């Protein structure tokens, strides 16, 4: 059984937002173009079947948004809407880094690798 590639889904979702000038899994050497989205994913085996195939995988998606002028609220709300519609829950934090705004979004969910549906624990 193949584990569903959530990293590709995150990239595709971020690229669907035209305001984002850079979408990357790694930090640039210099921040020169804004707004930027830097993302990372991590996964943990959640359920294995009798043949030790991973049927369900718990995923955590972290997205750091940066902007030097203006608000990140529109982009933040759009990302929350898109990932919530997929079934992911979220938490949000923000800070001002000496003139650069940063918003951190963390999405969590369990992906059924057979049906590709996302659900929550409990």
C-alpha positions in Angstrom: 0.0 0.0 0.0 1.3 3.4 -1.0 1.3 6.3 1.5 -0.6 9.3 0.0 1.9 12.1 -0.8 0.6 15.1 1.3 3.7 17.1 0.5 2.6 17.3 -3.2 -0.9 18.3 -2.1 0.5 21.1 0.1 2.7 22.5 -2.8 -0.2 22.4 -5.2 -2.5 24.1 -2.7 0.0 26.9 -2.0 0.7 27.4 -5.7 -3.0 27.9 -6.3 -2.8 31.2 -4.4 -1.6 33.8 -6.9 -0.6 36.4 -4.3 2.3 34.1 -3.1 5.5 35.0 -4.9 7.6 32.2 -3.6 6.5 28.7 -2.4 9.3 26.5 -1.1 10.1 23.7 1.3 13.3 25.5 2.3 14.2 29.0 3.4 15.8 31.3 0.8 19.3 32.8 1.5 17.8 36.2 1.4 14.2 37.5 1.7 13.9 39.8 -1.2 10.4 39.0 -2.7 7.2 38.9 -0.7 4.8 37.3 0.2 6.6 34.0 0.8 5.3 30.6 1.9 7.8 28.1 3.4 6.3 24.7 4.2 7.2 21.5 5.9 5.4 18.2 6.4 5.9 15.4 8.9 4.2 12.0 9.1 3.7 9.3 11.6 2.2 5.8 11.0 -1.3 5.8 12.6 -2.8 2.4 11.6 -1.3 -0.7 10.1 -3.2 -3.7 8.9 -2.6 -7.4 9.4 0.1 -7.3 6.7 1.8 -4.4 8.4 0.8 -2.0 5.5 0.3 1.5 6.7 -3.4 2.2 5.9 -3.6 5.5 7.8 -1.0 8.1 8.3 -1.0 11.1 10.6 0.3 14.3 9.0 1.4 17.6 10.3 1.8 20.5 7.8 3.5 23.7 8.9 3.4 26.8 6.7 5.3 29.9 7.5 4.0 33.0 5.7 6.1 36.2 5.4 5.2 39.6 4.1 7.1 42.9 4.3 4.1 45.2 3.4 0.5 44.7 4.3 -1.5 42.0 5.9 -1.3 38.2 5.5 -4.9 37.8 6.7 -6.4 37.2 3.2 -3.8 34.5 2.4 -4.1 33.0 5.9 -7.9 32.8 5.7 -7.7 31.3 2.2 -5.3 28.6 3.3 -7.4 27.8 6.4 -10.5 27.4 4.2 -8.8 25.2 1.7 -7.2 22.8 4.2 -10.3 22.8 6.4 -12.4 21.7 3.4 -10.0 18.8 3.0 -10.5 17.8 6.7 -7.4 19.2 8.4 -7.7 21.0 11.7 -5.5 24.1 12.3 -3.7 26.3 14.8 -2.4 29.8 14.0 0.3 32.0 15.5 1.8 35.3 14.3 4.6 37.7 15.1 6.3 40.9 13.8 10.0 40.4 12.9 11.3 43.9 12.8 9.1 45.0 9.9 8.4 41.6 8.4 5.1 40.0 9.3 5.1 36.3 10.0 2.1 34.0 10.3 2.5 30.3 11.2 -0.2 27.8 10.3 -0.1 24.3 11.5 -2.6 21.8 10.0 -3.1 18.3 11.3 -5.1 15.3 10.1 -5.0 11.6 9.5 -5.1 10.5 5.9 -6.7 7.2 4.9 -4.2 6.0 2.3 -6.9 4.0 0.5 -9.7 6.5 0.2 -7.5 9.6 0.5 -9.9 11.1 3.0 -8.7 13.2 5.9 -10.1 12.7 9.4 -9.3 13.7 13.0 -8.5 11.5 16.0 -11.3 10.7 18.4 
